[in-house]
Amino acid sequence: MIPLKNSLIKVSLFAGIVLLFSVSLHYFLDAQMKQLRYDDAGVWNQISQGGIDADVLIMGSSRAATHIDPAHISETANKSCFNLGMMGHNFYIENARYYYYLQHNRAPQIIILSLDYESLQRRSDLFNHTQFLAYLNDPAVAQATRAYNGFSKYDYALPLLKYVGERTLIFSLFNNYFFPARNKPDRVNGFLARDLKWNADVDKVLDTLKAYSVSPDSLSLAAFESFLKDAKAKNIKVVFVHSPTHLLGQQKVVNRKEIMALYQKYAWQFSIPFFDYATDSMCSQKSYFLNATHLNKYGAALFTRKLIVDLQREGILPWLVTTKE
């Protein structure tokens, strides 16, 4: 009996040590994730720290994150501004980020909602899933991420399991811990300026890309309508923006007119201004783009200025009045 008892004590002790190590490492990695200053994880971390309290919020996909510079809005309209744009995602999960923002920051006066052809078409995979790791215990984030193929139900409950297989990420987190100077931000107020140019590789990709149709899904549509109703109830001014897409990219979306008509229907229903730049002269100039759907930093600077002037003309943003001494 004594040897058996000793064995049970050793097994229990070993299991306790393993559990303690797992829990400790779990919280260490979560803490380091919340220190990241780059990528979409860095934006989540800025949001969670609070204090942004922007007058103007920019929402949308990577086209929002890279097309609309909050700094220009702040400088020319005297409105604090922050960009919530998410790389590689559509409205369903962009909406979860917005409601997470409201948990930690004051509601905005104005939301500039960047709408793409695919905004209401929810992808099946959880693109760049590691950005959510530190926030899986938040109800809004958990509910949204469960609608994708990314995490198992055990990842939300068991310590450390969500980090299994993330060897490169774990190495980066330890690297940042020991060398914090390497943890540098790549965005300013959520905006990512990309100093890239259209090249021959972009043309090759476009040549091989077949035309496709976009299909809005029920979850996205329900979230979209709920968002618009909530914004109206809170007296938040929502503005729809369809930023420039190169003509070669527009041609790949077979039902783009139907998608734009759907957005227009919502605009009429909720009395929302809709700024559509699909026919803007920028859409035929490759020099402003890094690919068929994304502006480079030069195109983004020009487009942001155009958008601000249009918003000011409609009385959505104020004109700054300067006085000479």
RAZIPE-V667344 format. One record per residue. N is the residue number from 1. NEAR is the number of other ideal C-beta (glycine too) atoms within 8 Angstrom. Layout:
N	NEAR
N	NEAR
This chain:
1	4
2	5
3	6
4	7
5	8
6	8
7	8
8	8
9	8
10	8
11	8
12	8
13	8
14	8
15	8
16	8
17	8
18	8
19	9
20	8
21	8
22	10
23	10
24	8
25	10
26	11
27	8
28	8
29	13
30	10
31	8
32	12
33	13
34	9
35	9
36	13
37	9
38	10
39	8
40	9
41	13
42	13
43	12
44	14
45	14
46	9
47	14
48	10
49	7
50	8
51	5
52	10
53	7
54	11
55	8
56	17
57	14
58	16
59	12
60	15
61	16
62	10
63	14
64	17
65	15
66	13
67	14
68	17
69	11
70	16
71	10
72	11
73	15
74	11
75	6
76	10
77	14
78	6
79	12
80	8
81	14
82	12
83	15
84	16
85	18
86	15
87	11
88	8
89	10
90	14
91	11
92	14
93	12
94	15
95	12
96	13
97	13
98	12
99	9
100	15
101	12
102	8
103	8
104	10
105	12
106	4
107	6
108	10
109	7
110	14
111	13
112	14
113	10
114	16
115	9
116	12
117	8
118	8
119	11
120	14
121	11
122	11
123	9
124	5
125	7
126	10
127	8
128	9
129	10
130	9
131	9
132	13
133	14
134	10
135	10
136	13
137	5
138	9
139	5
140	10
141	12
142	11
143	9
144	11
145	15
146	8
147	8
148	11
149	5
150	8
151	12
152	5
153	6
154	7
155	10
156	10
157	5
158	6
159	7
160	11
161	9
162	9
163	12
164	6
165	4
166	9
167	6
168	6
169	9
170	10
171	8
172	8
173	12
174	9
175	9
176	13
177	8
178	6
179	7
180	7
181	5
182	7
183	9
184	7
185	7
186	8
187	12
188	8
189	9
190	14
191	14
192	9
193	9
194	10
195	5
196	5
197	6
198	10
199	6
200	5
201	6
202	11
203	9
204	8
205	9
206	11
207	6
208	6
209	7
210	5
211	7
212	7
213	6
214	12
215	5
216	9
217	10
218	5
219	9
220	15
221	10
222	8
223	11
224	12
225	9
226	8
227	11
228	12
229	9
230	8
231	10
232	10
233	6
234	7
235	5
236	11
237	8
238	12
239	14
240	13
241	13
242	14
243	13
244	13
245	13
246	13
247	8
248	8
249	12
250	11
251	7
252	12
253	13
254	7
255	8
256	10
257	6
258	7
259	13
260	11
261	8
262	10
263	12
264	9
265	8
266	13
267	12
268	7
269	6
270	10
271	5
272	10
273	8
274	11
275	11
276	7
277	13
278	10
279	5
280	8
281	5
282	12
283	13
284	6
285	8
286	6
287	8
288	12
289	13
290	10
291	10
292	11
293	8
294	12
295	16
296	14
297	9
298	9
299	14
300	15
301	10
302	10
303	16
304	13
305	10
306	10
307	13
308	13
309	8
310	9
311	13
312	12
313	6
314	7
315	4
316	9
317	12
318	7
319	6
320	7
321	4
322	4
323	4
324	3
325	2
